[in-house]
Amino acid sequence: MSKPISTGSEWTFDLIQQYDNEIAKLAKEFGLDTYPNQIEVISAEQMMDAYSSVGMPVGYNHWSFGKQFLNTSKQYQRGQMGLAYEIVINSDPCIAYLMEENTMMMQALVIAHASYGHNSFFKGNYLFRTWTDASAIIDYLVFARKYVSECEERHGVDAVEEILDSCHAIMNYGVDRYKRPAPISAAEERRRQKEREEYLQSQLNDIWRTIPTFGKGDEPESRRQRYPVDPQENLLYFIEKNAPLLEPWERELVRIVRKLAQYFYPQRQTQVMNEGWASFWHYTLINALYDKGLVTEGFIMEFLQSHTAVIYQPSFDSPWYSGINPYTLGFAIYSDLRRICEAPTDEDRHWFPDIAGGDWVEVLHFAMKNFKDESFILQFLSPKVIRDLKLFAIADDDQEPTYNVSAIHDEAGYRLIREKLARQYNLSYREPNIQVWNVDIRGDRSLTLRHIPIDRVPLGDDSDEVLRHVHRLWGFDVHLESRDDESLLATYHCPPRRESEDLEELEDRIGNA
Amino acid sequence: MTHVIDRRLNGKNKSAVNRERFLRRYRKHIKKAVAEAVQKRSITNIEQGENISIPSRDLKEPIFHHGRGGKREMVHPGNKEFIAGDRLPKPPSGSGGGTGDGQASDQGEGMDEFVFQITQDEFLEFLFDDLALPNLARKKLKDTETFKYVRAGYSTQGTPAKLNVVRSLRGAYGRRLSLGGSRRRKIRELEAQLAELQAAPDVPDPAFSKKDQIQALEEEIAALKSRVKRIPWIDEIDLRYNQHLKQPQPATSAVMFCLMDVSGSMSQMHKDIAKRFFILLYLFLKKNYQRIDVVFIRHHTSAKEVDEEEFFYSRETGGTIVSSALKLMQQIIEARYSPAEWNIYAAQASDGDNWNDDSPVCGKILSEQILPLVQYYSYVEITPQDHQMLWYEYEKLQQAHPESFAMQQIADAADIYPVFRQLFERKAA
């Protein structure tokens, strides 16, 4: 047994280094592969800044971040926001923040959680490897910030703000989920920026070439080639490349928002896995410190208290309930995976034949690297976790007079619960599936988007607002159709139309069909 | 490899620009909120920040999201008694919540208002929107002439009452030392010789016997001593008087009289504009004086001293006699605010309505009794209409007393400022 690293609750830079050294040694033993760490000690006010810039170390200026900041500082004053627990930047080196008010125990927890947990997740998970380039992001953010402020100088704050507002409105539609993007590098971006402007303009002219087409107007609709030929799910990209009226600098702003969307995309897809992974490792690493005698009884008690608060899951009927806590779910799944490897039961052998009794470190790393929330839950949510959390599914069908309990944590329900919960984390289930359907390149240049509902769930009431933003970017009429196997459920237009126009169009279509 | 960096010394206000952008965007809302806050506040309590609240729906950043309806299925934790196939009654339609998107972030309660703090400076800026607020720095104000005597060393002239005995005697002693010093030394030397002589054995000397020598020495000593004695004990030249300089002492307290017509013709809108005017004056005075009293006098046909609440928010009906307020103000000055100790300011707001017979009376009271006592009297007439008798009466006053009388017609709050312009420019000279 060694001597504890520290006994008081005060931290010093020296102690932080010592704890980090010990944690790093242990992390290495557990096979955690990380980017180099950069730990920054900051004050509470700076933490608020960090919070409100959505975890970007440098961001462009925009009112929405100001709103976030005001909100954060208010919550902080009211004491609603406990401790700024962890903000960590997916970059190389990986930046984590420690708040000066925290105790030594808390600093050690955050180091284990962020600098070894999240950090190894960023480096290992396939979505991050595919979609983000940790070594280039900071440079890119700096470039973006500078570019935006130059635009503000040249074109005025309002003009820039309008474009950014509109881009933010469709920021969630800025990713090709099935196509690997080219990694971004700031130097390359700058070099190509000029080229891009000129090239794009020439491309555009190509799309919008208006050669008189004699006798083509009376072609039947079905024979006419749509543009784009296949529906496009990356709305921002489509606008950046095709919007007829955008100035080059506006296009560049669209691109900046799109690149950021791309950078945050994996985080939206791996919340449970990522938080669960970080929580599992802070728990495992700090406990290992305790086993080695490097931390005191008091330290570990205080630690367990914080840990419990982090993974607390109120039940569905509690006033504090606001959905499933990703920390809880992720932590439970990883912990149970370890149990399945170390002490498998018959049930585990039946459910996880290729994992039960395996090497837990390897199994956990495999799980962390090759999945996103949806597939991770589908693959690894065990009956025991379902039982522990007492999960049950409720179906709310607007055509039924009652809610229906469709599955609970019993033998008959495990698989159902697993599928239903996994689907809940599927992005297209969480966000409406909207794609670029057609552009009328020969006519009024209008853009038509198509919404494909899942389970008849309609679009929310912001849709008209969002469409206004799309219209601002596109510059010509924008339509949005909600379409369910050939029946048109709803349409939205910007500029708005009278209902009679809608009806006429419907009749035309039905007449044609 | 881990680097630990202390960033605490780096800039704090990374968010300042974004915050400012936010305020800029919601200017309209904030102005409205500030206007409401002013209604609630006392004018002596204007200098603080404010919680501003904006309806959350106005701040929403729209995104495509699912609406309600269709078939939704959600997995929840913490099952207690449900079994598969249970049917639960739905709440009557129209009650919110429901099984929304489990990750919805802003479904908490009391979140339909977005509340945030603005600072005092921001508050004032929104209050007097677009009037570049004067830099309310300490300007050299014309002040009541009170003086304070401060000790300023000693002078050689003064009245006997101010004679400083110690200093005078010290001077005398010094003079005596300097004048008699050499003679005293001589005396000491001679006395030493004398003692030596007396102690020495008698050596007969026919020419200059010891006795003669002693006598000669004694005579010399006596002569010297009488010379020394003739140095005057104290002389005109030694006298020192305490010197006091007269320093003008600005009175550190000011009193501000707010006079307002509350007859039936003054609407709440009129009063709000007047309130802003009073606030601005108060803020200006607050920069200049340590202590400020505010006296509220409201009048219709008769005047009354009231508290602020009543001043701004109670309605009266009936006609208007302005002079009643002026008379009351004069009485209050007499009773409580001696112009020797108080800087008196007055601000009068009215819609210009007055009984015609009364206007000349007002002019008279002002020019003869009030204006000589006050630092500054400002009158604002809140009306878009043509002037009436009172205005013309006051115009005469302004010509007669450009130093201490300002008047302005105000149609809305933005017109308030010129009155202050005058106030400052006059004093800045």
Boltz contact constraints between the chains, C-beta under 6 A:
constraints:
  - contact:
      token1: [A, 13]
      token2: [B, 4]
      max_distance: 6.0
  - contact:
      token1: [A, 16]
      token2: [B, 4]
      max_distance: 6.0
  - contact:
      token1: [A, 20]
      token2: [B, 2]
      max_distance: 6.0
  - contact:
      token1: [A, 36]
      token2: [B, 1]
      max_distance: 6.0
  - contact:
      token1: [A, 37]
      token2: [B, 2]
      max_distance: 6.0
  - contact:
      token1: [A, 38]
      token2: [B, 3]
      max_distance: 6.0
  - contact:
      token1: [A, 39]
      token2: [B, 4]
      max_distance: 6.0
  - contact:
      token1: [A, 40]
      token2: [B, 5]
      max_distance: 6.0
  - contact:
      token1: [A, 40]
      token2: [B, 7]
      max_distance: 6.0
  - contact:
      token1: [A, 41]
      token2: [B, 6]
      max_distance: 6.0
  - contact:
      token1: [A, 42]
      token2: [B, 7]
      max_distance: 6.0
  - contact:
      token1: [A, 43]
      token2: [B, 8]
      max_distance: 6.0
  - contact:
      token1: [A, 45]
      token2: [B, 12]
      max_distance: 6.0
  - contact:
      token1: [A, 49]
      token2: [B, 14]
      max_distance: 6.0
  - contact:
      token1: [A, 49]
      token2: [B, 15]
      max_distance: 6.0
  - contact:
      token1: [A, 52]
      token2: [B, 15]
      max_distance: 6.0
  - contact:
      token1: [A, 61]
      token2: [B, 17]
      max_distance: 6.0
  - contact:
      token1: [A, 61]
      token2: [B, 18]
      max_distance: 6.0
  - contact:
      token1: [A, 63]
      token2: [B, 21]
      max_distance: 6.0
  - contact:
      token1: [A, 63]
      token2: [B, 22]
      max_distance: 6.0
  - contact:
      token1: [A, 63]
      token2: [B, 25]
      max_distance: 6.0
  - contact:
      token1: [A, 64]
      token2: [B, 61]
      max_distance: 6.0
  - contact:
      token1: [A, 65]
      token2: [B, 18]
      max_distance: 6.0
  - contact:
      token1: [A, 66]
      token2: [B, 18]
      max_distance: 6.0
  - contact:
      token1: [A, 66]
      token2: [B, 19]
      max_distance: 6.0
  - contact:
      token1: [A, 66]
      token2: [B, 21]
      max_distance: 6.0
  - contact:
      token1: [A, 66]
      token2: [B, 22]
      max_distance: 6.0
  - contact:
      token1: [A, 67]
      token2: [B, 22]
      max_distance: 6.0
  - contact:
      token1: [A, 69]
      token2: [B, 15]
      max_distance: 6.0
  - contact:
      token1: [A, 69]
      token2: [B, 18]
      max_distance: 6.0
  - contact:
      token1: [A, 69]
      token2: [B, 19]
      max_distance: 6.0
  - contact:
      token1: [A, 70]
      token2: [B, 116]
      max_distance: 6.0
  - contact:
      token1: [A, 74]
      token2: [B, 116]
      max_distance: 6.0
  - contact:
      token1: [A, 168]
      token2: [B, 61]
      max_distance: 6.0
  - contact:
      token1: [A, 169]
      token2: [B, 62]
      max_distance: 6.0
  - contact:
      token1: [A, 169]
      token2: [B, 63]
      max_distance: 6.0
  - contact:
      token1: [A, 313]
      token2: [B, 77]
      max_distance: 6.0
  - contact:
      token1: [A, 315]
      token2: [B, 77]
      max_distance: 6.0
  - contact:
      token1: [A, 315]
      token2: [B, 78]
      max_distance: 6.0
  - contact:
      token1: [A, 316]
      token2: [B, 76]
      max_distance: 6.0
  - contact:
      token1: [A, 316]
      token2: [B, 78]
      max_distance: 6.0
  - contact:
      token1: [A, 323]
      token2: [B, 102]
      max_distance: 6.0
  - contact:
      token1: [A, 323]
      token2: [B, 103]
      max_distance: 6.0
  - contact:
      token1: [A, 389]
      token2: [B, 77]
      max_distance: 6.0
  - contact:
      token1: [A, 390]
      token2: [B, 77]
      max_distance: 6.0
  - contact:
      token1: [A, 390]
      token2: [B, 78]
      max_distance: 6.0
  - contact:
      token1: [A, 390]
      token2: [B, 79]
      max_distance: 6.0
  - contact:
      token1: [A, 391]
      token2: [B, 75]
      max_distance: 6.0
  - contact:
      token1: [A, 391]
      token2: [B, 77]
      max_distance: 6.0
  - contact:
      token1: [A, 392]
      token2: [B, 79]
      max_distance: 6.0
  - contact:
      token1: [A, 392]
      token2: [B, 82]
      max_distance: 6.0
  - contact:
      token1: [A, 393]
      token2: [B, 73]
      max_distance: 6.0
  - contact:
      token1: [A, 393]
      token2: [B, 75]
      max_distance: 6.0
  - contact:
      token1: [A, 394]
      token2: [B, 74]
      max_distance: 6.0
  - contact:
      token1: [A, 395]
      token2: [B, 73]
      max_distance: 6.0
  - contact:
      token1: [A, 396]
      token2: [B, 72]
      max_distance: 6.0
  - contact:
      token1: [A, 396]
      token2: [B, 99]
      max_distance: 6.0
  - contact:
      token1: [A, 397]
      token2: [B, 71]
      max_distance: 6.0
  - contact:
      token1: [A, 398]
      token2: [B, 69]
      max_distance: 6.0
  - contact:
      token1: [A, 402]
      token2: [B, 87]
      max_distance: 6.0
  - contact:
      token1: [A, 402]
      token2: [B, 88]
      max_distance: 6.0
  - contact:
      token1: [A, 402]
      token2: [B, 89]
      max_distance: 6.0
  - contact:
      token1: [A, 403]
      token2: [B, 88]
      max_distance: 6.0
  - contact:
      token1: [A, 403]
      token2: [B, 90]
      max_distance: 6.0
  - contact:
      token1: [A, 404]
      token2: [B, 87]
      max_distance: 6.0
  - contact:
      token1: [A, 405]
      token2: [B, 82]
      max_distance: 6.0
  - contact:
      token1: [A, 405]
      token2: [B, 84]
      max_distance: 6.0
  - contact:
      token1: [A, 405]
      token2: [B, 86]
      max_distance: 6.0
  - contact:
      token1: [A, 407]
      token2: [B, 84]
      max_distance: 6.0
  - contact:
      token1: [A, 408]
      token2: [B, 79]
      max_distance: 6.0
  - contact:
      token1: [A, 408]
      token2: [B, 82]
      max_distance: 6.0
  - contact:
      token1: [A, 408]
      token2: [B, 83]
      max_distance: 6.0
  - contact:
      token1: [A, 408]
      token2: [B, 84]
      max_distance: 6.0
  - contact:
      token1: [A, 413]
      token2: [B, 84]
      max_distance: 6.0
  - contact:
      token1: [A, 420]
      token2: [B, 73]
      max_distance: 6.0
  - contact:
      token1: [A, 420]
      token2: [B, 75]
      max_distance: 6.0
  - contact:
      token1: [A, 421]
      token2: [B, 75]
      max_distance: 6.0
  - contact:
      token1: [A, 432]
      token2: [B, 64]
      max_distance: 6.0
  - contact:
      token1: [A, 432]
      token2: [B, 66]
      max_distance: 6.0
  - contact:
      token1: [A, 434]
      token2: [B, 64]
      max_distance: 6.0
  - contact:
      token1: [A, 455]
      token2: [B, 70]
      max_distance: 6.0
  - contact:
      token1: [A, 455]
      token2: [B, 71]
      max_distance: 6.0
  - contact:
      token1: [A, 456]
      token2: [B, 70]
      max_distance: 6.0
  - contact:
      token1: [A, 457]
      token2: [B, 66]
      max_distance: 6.0
  - contact:
      token1: [A, 457]
      token2: [B, 70]
      max_distance: 6.0
  - contact:
      token1: [A, 458]
      token2: [B, 67]
      max_distance: 6.0
  - contact:
      token1: [A, 458]
      token2: [B, 69]
      max_distance: 6.0
  - contact:
      token1: [A, 459]
      token2: [B, 67]
      max_distance: 6.0
  - contact:
      token1: [A, 460]
      token2: [B, 65]
      max_distance: 6.0
  - contact:
      token1: [A, 460]
      token2: [B, 66]
      max_distance: 6.0
  - contact:
      token1: [A, 460]
      token2: [B, 67]
      max_distance: 6.0
  - contact:
      token1: [A, 462]
      token2: [B, 62]
      max_distance: 6.0
  - contact:
      token1: [A, 465]
      token2: [B, 62]
      max_distance: 6.0
  - contact:
      token1: [A, 466]
      token2: [B, 62]
      max_distance: 6.0
  - contact:
      token1: [A, 466]
      token2: [B, 64]
      max_distance: 6.0
